[in-house]
């Protein structure tokens, strides 16, 4: 299990599915995208 890859996939999903559209429509320009993957006590975070 590679949590690093899972967190990067989560980040890509946020970008590809354009979850930011509503924020952009409201005039928000500085958006931080965060992908999180965890298993038991392990955690990986990817951001852009």
Backbone as XML, in Angstrom:
<?xml version="1.0"?>
<chain id="A" units="angstrom">
  <residue number="1" name="UNK">
    <atom name="N" x="0.853" y="-1.179" z="0.000"/>
    <atom name="CA" x="0.000" y="0.000" z="0.000"/>
    <atom name="C" x="0.898" y="1.240" z="0.000"/>
  </residue>
  <residue number="2" name="UNK">
    <atom name="N" x="0.748" y="2.062" z="-1.018"/>
    <atom name="CA" x="1.572" y="3.259" z="-1.135"/>
    <atom name="C" x="0.698" y="4.496" z="-0.921"/>
  </residue>
  <residue number="3" name="UNK">
    <atom name="N" x="0.741" y="5.020" z="0.280"/>
    <atom name="CA" x="-0.097" y="6.170" z="0.617"/>
    <atom name="C" x="0.280" y="7.408" z="-0.182"/>
  </residue>
  <residue number="4" name="UNK">
    <atom name="N" x="1.534" y="7.512" z="-0.545"/>
    <atom name="CA" x="1.980" y="8.658" z="-1.351"/>
    <atom name="C" x="1.210" y="8.704" z="-2.674"/>
  </residue>
  <residue number="5" name="UNK">
    <atom name="N" x="1.116" y="7.556" z="-3.329"/>
    <atom name="CA" x="0.378" y="7.499" z="-4.601"/>
    <atom name="C" x="-1.099" y="7.795" z="-4.403"/>
  </residue>
  <residue number="6" name="UNK">
    <atom name="N" x="-1.683" y="7.266" z="-3.329"/>
    <atom name="CA" x="-3.104" y="7.507" z="-3.065"/>
    <atom name="C" x="-3.382" y="8.988" z="-2.821"/>
  </residue>
  <residue number="7" name="UNK">
    <atom name="N" x="-2.492" y="9.658" z="-2.094"/>
    <atom name="CA" x="-2.709" y="11.082" z="-1.836"/>
    <atom name="C" x="-2.571" y="11.894" z="-3.125"/>
  </residue>
  <residue number="8" name="UNK">
    <atom name="N" x="-1.658" y="11.492" z="-4.001"/>
    <atom name="CA" x="-1.511" y="12.174" z="-5.291"/>
    <atom name="C" x="-2.723" y="11.920" z="-6.181"/>
  </residue>
  <residue number="9" name="UNK">
    <atom name="N" x="-3.261" y="10.700" z="-6.134"/>
    <atom name="CA" x="-4.472" y="10.395" z="-6.904"/>
    <atom name="C" x="-5.649" y="11.226" z="-6.404"/>
  </residue>
  <residue number="10" name="UNK">
    <atom name="N" x="-5.740" y="11.396" z="-5.100"/>
    <atom name="CA" x="-6.818" y="12.215" z="-4.532"/>
    <atom name="C" x="-6.692" y="13.659" z="-5.016"/>
  </residue>
  <residue number="11" name="UNK">
    <atom name="N" x="-5.493" y="14.168" z="-5.037"/>
    <atom name="CA" x="-5.245" y="15.526" z="-5.523"/>
    <atom name="C" x="-5.622" y="15.656" z="-7.000"/>
  </residue>
  <residue number="12" name="UNK">
    <atom name="N" x="-5.238" y="14.683" z="-7.803"/>
    <atom name="CA" x="-5.587" y="14.699" z="-9.227"/>
    <atom name="C" x="-7.099" y="14.654" z="-9.424"/>
  </residue>
  <residue number="13" name="UNK">
    <atom name="N" x="-7.787" y="13.882" z="-8.601"/>
    <atom name="CA" x="-9.241" y="13.788" z="-8.707"/>
    <atom name="C" x="-9.894" y="15.138" z="-8.434"/>
  </residue>
  <residue number="14" name="UNK">
    <atom name="N" x="-9.405" y="15.842" z="-7.439"/>
    <atom name="CA" x="-9.945" y="17.170" z="-7.118"/>
    <atom name="C" x="-9.807" y="18.098" z="-8.322"/>
  </residue>
  <residue number="15" name="UNK">
    <atom name="N" x="-8.661" y="18.058" z="-8.958"/>
    <atom name="CA" x="-8.398" y="18.928" z="-10.106"/>
    <atom name="C" x="-9.194" y="18.470" z="-11.331"/>
  </residue>
  <residue number="16" name="UNK">
    <atom name="N" x="-9.171" y="17.169" z="-11.623"/>
    <atom name="CA" x="-9.848" y="16.646" z="-12.821"/>
    <atom name="C" x="-11.365" y="16.800" z="-12.768"/>
  </residue>
  <residue number="17" name="UNK">
    <atom name="N" x="-11.946" y="16.663" z="-11.592"/>
    <atom name="CA" x="-13.406" y="16.770" z="-11.471"/>
    <atom name="C" x="-13.863" y="18.211" z="-11.262"/>
  </residue>
  <residue number="18" name="UNK">
    <atom name="N" x="-12.888" y="19.125" z="-11.243"/>
    <atom name="CA" x="-13.155" y="20.568" z="-11.175"/>
    <atom name="C" x="-14.042" y="20.947" z="-9.986"/>
  </residue>
  <residue number="19" name="UNK">
    <atom name="N" x="-13.676" y="20.435" z="-8.825"/>
    <atom name="CA" x="-14.413" y="20.768" z="-7.609"/>
    <atom name="C" x="-14.252" y="22.236" z="-7.224"/>
  </residue>
  <residue number="20" name="UNK">
    <atom name="N" x="-13.341" y="22.932" z="-7.888"/>
    <atom name="CA" x="-13.065" y="24.332" z="-7.573"/>
    <atom name="C" x="-13.995" y="25.315" z="-8.274"/>
  </residue>
  <residue number="21" name="UNK">
    <atom name="N" x="-14.825" y="24.869" z="-9.180"/>
    <atom name="CA" x="-15.652" y="25.758" z="-10.005"/>
    <atom name="C" x="-16.499" y="26.708" z="-9.159"/>
  </residue>
  <residue number="22" name="UNK">
    <atom name="N" x="-17.163" y="26.198" z="-8.142"/>
    <atom name="CA" x="-18.023" y="27.049" z="-7.305"/>
    <atom name="C" x="-17.210" y="28.123" z="-6.589"/>
  </residue>
  <residue number="23" name="UNK">
    <atom name="N" x="-16.011" y="27.773" z="-6.151"/>
    <atom name="CA" x="-15.159" y="28.764" z="-5.488"/>
    <atom name="C" x="-14.740" y="29.859" z="-6.466"/>
  </residue>
  <residue number="24" name="UNK">
    <atom name="N" x="-14.381" y="29.457" z="-7.672"/>
    <atom name="CA" x="-13.977" y="30.425" z="-8.689"/>
    <atom name="C" x="-15.143" y="31.343" z="-9.046"/>
  </residue>
  <residue number="25" name="UNK">
    <atom name="N" x="-16.341" y="30.774" z="-9.162"/>
    <atom name="CA" x="-17.529" y="31.584" z="-9.464"/>
    <atom name="C" x="-17.777" y="32.639" z="-8.392"/>
  </residue>
  <residue number="26" name="UNK">
    <atom name="N" x="-17.388" y="32.341" z="-7.154"/>
    <atom name="CA" x="-17.580" y="33.283" z="-6.048"/>
    <atom name="C" x="-16.435" y="34.285" z="-5.946"/>
  </residue>
  <residue number="27" name="UNK">
    <atom name="N" x="-15.482" y="34.215" z="-6.884"/>
    <atom name="CA" x="-14.396" y="35.185" z="-6.917"/>
    <atom name="C" x="-13.164" y="34.789" z="-6.133"/>
  </residue>
  <residue number="28" name="UNK">
    <atom name="N" x="-13.123" y="33.580" z="-5.642"/>
    <atom name="CA" x="-11.955" y="33.123" z="-4.882"/>
    <atom name="C" x="-10.877" y="32.701" z="-5.874"/>
  </residue>
  <residue number="29" name="UNK">
    <atom name="N" x="-9.685" y="33.272" z="-5.713"/>
    <atom name="CA" x="-8.610" y="33.002" z="-6.664"/>
    <atom name="C" x="-7.488" y="32.166" z="-6.070"/>
  </residue>
  <residue number="30" name="UNK">
    <atom name="N" x="-7.225" y="32.326" z="-4.792"/>
    <atom name="CA" x="-6.167" y="31.552" z="-4.147"/>
    <atom name="C" x="-6.782" y="30.300" z="-3.536"/>
  </residue>
  <residue number="31" name="UNK">
    <atom name="N" x="-6.593" y="29.179" z="-4.217"/>
    <atom name="CA" x="-7.174" y="27.917" z="-3.778"/>
    <atom name="C" x="-6.043" y="26.923" z="-3.542"/>
  </residue>
  <residue number="32" name="UNK">
    <atom name="N" x="-6.042" y="26.286" z="-2.398"/>
    <atom name="CA" x="-5.090" y="25.230" z="-2.096"/>
    <atom name="C" x="-5.807" y="23.895" z="-2.235"/>
  </residue>
  <residue number="33" name="UNK">
    <atom name="N" x="-5.256" y="23.028" z="-3.052"/>
    <atom name="CA" x="-5.823" y="21.699" z="-3.273"/>
    <atom name="C" x="-5.060" y="20.713" z="-2.396"/>
  </residue>
  <residue number="34" name="UNK">
    <atom name="N" x="-5.768" y="19.896" z="-1.641"/>
    <atom name="CA" x="-5.133" y="18.978" z="-0.703"/>
    <atom name="C" x="-5.689" y="17.574" z="-0.900"/>
  </residue>
  <residue number="35" name="UNK">
    <atom name="N" x="-4.793" y="16.616" z="-1.152"/>
    <atom name="CA" x="-5.165" y="15.204" z="-1.235"/>
    <atom name="C" x="-4.623" y="14.494" z="-0.007"/>
  </residue>
  <residue number="36" name="UNK">
    <atom name="N" x="-5.467" y="13.752" z="0.674"/>
    <atom name="CA" x="-5.081" y="13.089" z="1.920"/>
    <atom name="C" x="-5.339" y="11.589" z="1.800"/>
  </residue>
  <residue number="37" name="UNK">
    <atom name="N" x="-4.370" y="10.794" z="2.230"/>
    <atom name="CA" x="-4.536" y="9.342" z="2.299"/>
    <atom name="C" x="-4.040" y="8.889" z="3.667"/>
  </residue>
  <residue number="38" name="UNK">
    <atom name="N" x="-4.792" y="7.998" z="4.292"/>
    <atom name="CA" x="-4.364" y="7.495" z="5.595"/>
    <atom name="C" x="-4.737" y="6.034" z="5.756"/>
  </residue>
  <residue number="39" name="UNK">
    <atom name="N" x="-3.951" y="5.359" z="6.582"/>
    <atom name="CA" x="-4.199" y="3.965" z="6.925"/>
    <atom name="C" x="-3.660" y="3.751" z="8.330"/>
  </residue>
  <residue number="40" name="UNK">
    <atom name="N" x="-4.546" y="3.375" z="9.221"/>
    <atom name="CA" x="-4.203" y="3.212" z="10.640"/>
    <atom name="C" x="-3.528" y="4.490" z="11.135"/>
  </residue>
  <residue number="41" name="UNK">
    <atom name="N" x="-2.250" y="4.416" z="11.511"/>
    <atom name="CA" x="-1.580" y="5.607" z="12.044"/>
    <atom name="C" x="-0.664" y="6.271" z="11.019"/>
  </residue>
  <residue number="42" name="UNK">
    <atom name="N" x="-0.745" y="5.862" z="9.776"/>
    <atom name="CA" x="0.076" y="6.453" z="8.721"/>
    <atom name="C" x="-0.745" y="7.477" z="7.950"/>
  </residue>
  <residue number="43" name="UNK">
    <atom name="N" x="-0.090" y="8.543" z="7.538"/>
    <atom name="CA" x="-0.769" y="9.630" z="6.837"/>
    <atom name="C" x="0.157" y="10.218" z="5.778"/>
  </residue>
  <residue number="44" name="UNK">
    <atom name="N" x="-0.408" y="10.505" z="4.614"/>
    <atom name="CA" x="0.322" y="11.213" z="3.563"/>
    <atom name="C" x="-0.579" y="12.315" z="3.025"/>
  </residue>
  <residue number="45" name="UNK">
    <atom name="N" x="0.015" y="13.464" z="2.768"/>
    <atom name="CA" x="-0.721" y="14.609" z="2.244"/>
    <atom name="C" x="0.016" y="15.140" z="1.018"/>
  </residue>
  <residue number="46" name="UNK">
    <atom name="N" x="-0.737" y="15.389" z="-0.042"/>
    <atom name="CA" x="-0.205" y="16.050" z="-1.240"/>
    <atom name="C" x="-0.990" y="17.340" z="-1.420"/>
  </residue>
  <residue number="47" name="UNK">
    <atom name="N" x="-0.316" y="18.382" z="-1.875"/>
    <atom name="CA" x="-1.026" y="19.647" z="-2.061"/>
    <atom name="C" x="-0.470" y="20.403" z="-3.254"/>
  </residue>
  <residue number="48" name="UNK">
    <atom name="N" x="-1.293" y="21.320" z="-3.708"/>
    <atom name="CA" x="-0.896" y="22.171" z="-4.836"/>
    <atom name="C" x="-1.515" y="23.532" z="-4.638"/>
  </residue>
</chain>
